[in-house]
């Protein structure tokens, strides 16, 4: 009979997790809430007590028609008649365990990299526990924190190796706050997780039944923070026609654009938001984000400051917007410039979902783990990559994060992982003013909030508006340099807003958009 791995409970009888409660009562409560597999994990009791506990838990699980798995101990599994065992990398070889337990036993194996996953599947593992996803106090021997991208890499490799049918669960630091993000961001599209394994999120909960029920609900429901499906078949001509409607929506809906950025650029970011019809809020305190998020706007995280307080505020704000299903744009400023910034990026990616990630080539490479291009401050440096290589970079990160990725530069690249568009509009003056990247983020975020459901289209529309306005401003006779460019640029953004409001698409006449998706084909 197939096993439902969707909500896999791992017990912990230590006082720090279980407290003074009875383990059997906690398991019964969790099963009532919807747990589908129970693993008895006990690192401190003697063998006799473990067998007695396993026998009792086995009877409980039998009543709920849920399998009982024993962690590590083959002898306890045999003595208690449990349905299977879960083995770590330093435990018994799965092939030997199979000989001892027989063909019907469920044998699971913990893996943290593709080599371990390959070995386990070849040894006949019935399912894999992939992790550790996030740090957790219940596992002291954590060899590696692999994050959702590590899980995704293993899933894709399993698919490529013909192991698409092997069930998988993620484990490590998973709870109600991050379970949907883990399930969504870990997906390799071609293969997704079958469930999650949780320890303290259920065992340590005041009410295990309610905790399990909430986790089960979150696992089964689509994540609220994902606003739309990829734009798959739209041609460039159709894209351009629809872009005007997005800009028109911004002026009509006047969405909140919540910027968490440094003081240097707050003024120009606010002016740009107003010019395009959005309503700016400059608020860096994450504690008020929940009240702002319900106003149906978008959040821009500009990683200008990376002190602990700032990072904490970014995380709070991101999670508040995720909880409301409102878009968040992340600008990983200077991501590879210092160790502190690299660590900050990993913290932010691990604690939130970003509908759009926008950065220069060096920043995007850093997010992919490519540290060969050392940044100098927030500058990308001279790129030696071809157009096809940049298109593949954008696509690769978009697939990893399951979002929209923008690589800025002389030519901009926008991808949802499946498609890539390039935009060659823009003005060189943007390189000589403070906050051009931040204000681009503001423009895109406003489009995301006004045109929910199609983030790729919204991002392309925001990019076109921004770059074409800068191009028009740079060509004006009254613009003599960067100082006169800024007010002219804001004027041109507002002029495009007025044209779009009248359904006048003439501002798009010189749009240089190309579908470069062929660059990412095998």
N, C-alpha and C positions, 0 to 999 in steps of 0.2 A: 504494500500500500504506500503511495507517495507520501512523503513527509512535508508538512507545511513549516518552512523555516522562518516565516515572516517575523515572528516575535520570539526570540530565543532567550530564555532566562538562564543566567548563570548564578547559582547561589553563592553566598558568602556568609559563613557562620561566625566570623570574627566579631567581637564586641563593637568595633568601630563602625561596622556596617549593619549587623543584625540587631545590635543592642541587647536588650533583655527579653526580646520576643522569641516565640517558638518558631523554628524554621518551618515545620509542617504547616502551621497556621499561615505563615507568609506565603508559602507555595500555593496553598489552597486559594487564598485571596487573589494571588496573581493569575491563577488558572481561571478563576471566575471573570477576571478582567480581559482574558483573551490571549494569554501566553500559549504558544503553539509547540514549544519544545522546552524541556527543563534539563539543565545540566547540573548535576550535583558536584560541586567543587569544594574540597575540604583538604587543606594542607596541614592541619594541626591535630586532628583526632587519630586515635589508634585504629588499627584495622577492624577490630571487633565492633567498635562504635560506628565506624563508617558503614559496615555491612548492615547493621541494625537500622541506621538512618536511611540507607539506600532502599532497604526492604519497605520501610514505611512510606518513603516518597514514591516508590514504585507502585504501591497500592493506590495512592492518591492519583498519580498520573494515569493509571489504568482506568479509573473512574471517569476521567475527563478525556480519555482516548488520546492522550498525548505521550510521546515517547520520553523515557528517562535516559539520559546520557551520563556516564560517569567520567569525570575528568581524570585522566592519567592512569587510573588504577584498574588494570585488566582483571586482577583477582577479585576486586570488589564487584565489578560488573558481572563476572561469572557467578559469584556467590549469591548475588541479589537478583539475578535474572533480568538485569537492566537491558534495554534495547540496544545499547552500544556504548562506545567510549569516544572521548575526545583526546587527541594526542598532541603534545607540543613537539618542538623540534629536537628536544633532548630526551624524549620519551621513547618507548618501544617502537620499532620499525612497524609501519602499518601492515606489511606483508606477514610478519610474525603474529601481530594481533589478529589478523584475519584467520590464520591457521588455528589460533586458540579459540576464537569466538564463533567461527563458522560463517557461512555465506550470507546469512540473513541479518547479521549484526550491522548496525550503523557505525561506521568509523569516520570520524572527522579529524582534520589535521589543521593546526594553526600554521599559517604562512605569512611571510612579510615581504617576499620578493618573488620574481618570476622563476628563479631557479628552484626555490622551495615548492612553489605551486606546481611546477612541472614534475618534480620528484614525487609529490604527494598524489597527483592524478595518475601517474604511471604505476604507482603502488596500489591503486584501486580505491582511493579515498572516496567515500560517499558524498562528502561535502567538505568545503574549505572554510575555515574561519580566517578572514583576512584582516590584518592589523599589525601593530596598534595604530588606530586612526588618530586619536588624540591622547595626550598624557593622561594617566589615571593612577590613583593611589593603590588600586587593587592589584596591580601587576608591578612588582619591584624589578623584575628582570626584563625590562622593556629594551629589546635590542635596537629597535628603530621606530620612530614615529613617522609613519609614511603618509599621513594625510589622505584626503579624498583623491588627490591626483595619483598617489601610489596605488590605491585600491583600483582606480580606473585603469592604470597601466597593466595590472595583473589581470583584470577582466578582459581587456583587449587581447592580451597574450593568450589567455585561455581560449578565446574565440578563434584566434589565428591558428592555434594548435589543435583545433577540432574538439575542444572540451566544452562546447557551448552548453551541454546538458548538465554539467557538474554544478550542483547548487552551491551558492556562496552566501556567507553572512559576514558583515563587517563587525569588528569588535574594538573597543577601546574608547572610553570617555563619551559614549553615545547616550544622549538623554532627550527629553522632549523638546529642548530648545534647538537641538541641532540635527535631529533624526531625519527630517525632510531634506535638509541640506546635504546630509551624508548620502541618502538614497539618490538624490537628483544629481549631485556633482560627481558621484562615483561612477555613474552610468557611462559605459563606453559606447552607448547607442546600440551596438550590435549585441552586447551582453550587459545585463544589469544585475544588481544584487538581488538575491531572493529574500533577504531579510537582514535584521541586525541582532547582535547579541548584546544584552545589557546586564549589568551587575547592580551597582548601587542605585541606578535610576528606578529600579523596582524594589529590590531587597531593602534598601535604606529608606524608602518612601514611607510617610506616615500612614498612607492608605495604599497598599500595593495593588489592590483591585482597581482603584481609580487611576493609579499611575499606569498600569498595564493597559487599561481601556483607552486612555489618552494616547499612549504610544501606538497602539493598534490603529486608532483613528488617523493619526498623523501618517502612518505608514501607508494606509490604504487610500488616503485622499491626495489629490495632486497638490503640490506645494503652491501656496498662495502667492509667493514672491515671483513666480514665473508668469509673465504677463501675456506671452503669445508664442505661437509656433513660428519656425523659420519661414522666411519668405523664399519660396522655392522656385517658382516658374516665372516671376515677373521680369519682363525684358527691360532694358535701360529706358526705352521710350515711355513705357508704362510707369516706371519708377519716377521719372522726371515729372510726369503728369500728376502723380500722387503726392510728390514732395510738396507741391504748392498747397495741397489740402492740409498737410500737416502744419505748415507755417500758419495757415489760416486758422486752424484749430487752436494754436497757441494764443493768438490775439483774441479769439472769441472766449476761450475758457479761462484765460489768465491764471495759469497754474502757479502754485507756490514753487519757488526754486530755492531750496534750503542749501546754502553754501557753508561748508566747514572748511575754511581756508585761512591764510595768514592775513594780517592787517594790511600788508603792502598792496594786495590786489582786491580787497573787499570793495573799494569804491568803484573801480572800473567794472567789476563783475556785477555789481548792483545796477549800474547804468546800462550795461548790456542787457540785463534781464528786463529792465523797464522798457528799453527801446524795442524789444521784440514782443512786448505785450505780456510778459510774465511778471510775477510778483515776488521780489527777492526778500529773503530773510537771511541775515548773516548771524548765525548762532553757533558757537563752538562748544556749548555745554551739552553733553549727551543726555543729561538728566531731563531736559525739556523736549527731547526729540519725539517722544511718544505722543505728546500733545500736538506737535506740529505735523507728524506723519499722518494723522487722521484727516488732515485738510486736503488730501488727494494731490499732493505735489510730488516732487522728486528731490533726492538728496545728492549733493556733490561732495565727495570726500577728496580733498586736495591735500596730499600728504606732505604739506610744507613743514609742519612741526612734527617731530617724532619723539618727544619726551613722553614718559609713562602716562602722565595725565592726559595728553592729547590722544594717545593710542586708545586709552580707556574710553574716552569720549567718542572717538570714531566707532569703536565696537558697539557701544550702547546705541548710538544713533543708527548704525547700519541694521542692527537687530530690531530696532523699533520700526524702521521702514519695511524690513522683511516681514515682520509680523502683520503689517497692514496691507501687504501686497503692493507697495509702492516702489517705483524704480530707484536704484542707487547707482551712481556713476563713480568709479574709483579712478583717480589719477595718481599713480604711484611715483610721485616726483622724486627723481634722483634715486630710484630703487636700488641701483647697484653701486652707489657712490661710497657708502660706508657699511660696516657690519651692522650698525644700529638700524640703518634703513632696510637692509636685507631682512633682518629679524622682524622689523615692524611689518613688512609686507607679508611675511608668513603668518604673523599673528592675525592680520586683517583678513587674509584669504581663508584662514582656518576658522574664523568666527562670523562669517557673513557671506551673503550671496550678492554679487554685483552684476547687474544686468548689462552694464557696459564697463569695460576696462579700456582706458585711453592712455597711451604713452608713446614716447618716441621709441625708436628701434632698440636702443640699449636697455630701456626700461622693460620692454616686452621680452627681450631675451633673458633678462634677469628673472622674470616671472616664470619662464620656462626652465630655469635652472642652468642657463648658459651664461657663465660668468667670464667668458673670454673677452668681452668688451667692457673694459673699465670706464666708468663714467667720470667726467670731470664736473662736479657739481650737478646741476640739473641738465647740462648739455649732453646731447647724444654723441657728439663728435662726428667726424666724417664717415659716412656709410660706404662700405665697399660691397654691399649686397646688391644682387640684381633685383629687378622687379619681381621675378618669379619667386626668389627666395623670401622677399618681404611678404608676398601674398601667402606663402606657405607658413611663415611665422605667425601671421594673423590668424590663419585657419587653425593652426595647431593649438594655440592658446585658447581660441574660442571653443574648440572641441574639448579641451581639458577642463575648462571652467564652465562649459555649456552656456555660453552667453555671447554677447557681441564684443568684438575686439577692434579697436581703432589704433593703427600705427600712423603717427603724424610725421610729416616731413615735407620735402619739396613735392612729393606725391604722397597722398594719404591713401591708406588701405583700410577697408571696413569689411569684416567677415563675421558670419554666424557659424563658421566651421564648415558649412556645406557650400557656401558661395562667397566670393570675394569681389568687391568693387573697388576700383581706384578712382581718385578724384585729383585732377591736376590743376584746379583753380587755386587762387590765393595770391597774396602780395608778399614781397620780400620784407616789407616794413614790419610784418608781424614778428620777425626775428629781432627787432630793435626796440620793442616795447615790453614793459613788465606786464605779466598776466595774460598774455595771449592764449596760452594753454588753458588757464583757469576759466577764461571767458568762453572758450570753445566748449569746455565742460558744462558751463552754465547753459549755453545755447542748446546743446544736445539734451541735457536733462529736462529742459522746458518742453522740448519736443516729445520726449519719452512720456512725460506726465500728461501731455495734452492728447497723445495718440496712443493710448494703451492698447496692447494686443498685437502690435507689429513693431517690435523694437529695432529690427534691421532697417525698415523703411524710415522710422523716426530718426534713427542715427544718421542715415544718409541725408535726409532732409535737413537736419541741423548742420551737418558738415557743409552742405552746399550753400545754405544761407550764409554761414559764417565766412566761408572762403570767397564766395562771389561778392559779398559786401566789402571784404577787404580789398579785393581786386578792383572794384569800382572806386573805392576811396583812394587807392594808390594812383589811379589814373587821373584824378581830379586836378585841375590847374591850381587850385588853392592849396594843395598839399605840397609842401616843400621839403618835408622830412618827417621823422617820427613824431615830433611835437605837434605838427598840424595834422598828422595822419589819424591820431586817436579820435578827435571830435568828428572828423569826416567819416571815419569807420562807423561810429555810433549812428551818425546821420544815415548812412547807407543801410545799416541794419533796419532802422526804422522805416526807410523808404521801401525796402523789400516787404516789410510787414504790411504796409499800406497797399502795395500792389497785390500781394497774396489775398488780402481781405476783399479785394475787388475781383478775385479770380483771374487776375492778370498775370499770366505766366511769362511775360516778356523778360523778367529778370533771370530766367533760366536759359535764355537764348544761347549764351556762351558757356553753358555748363559742360565741363569735360569729364564725363563719367564713362568708365569702361568696365564691362564685366570681364574680369581676369580669372574667373573660376577655373579655366582650363589649366592654369598653373599648378593647381593642387591635385589634379588627376594623377593616378598612378602611372 
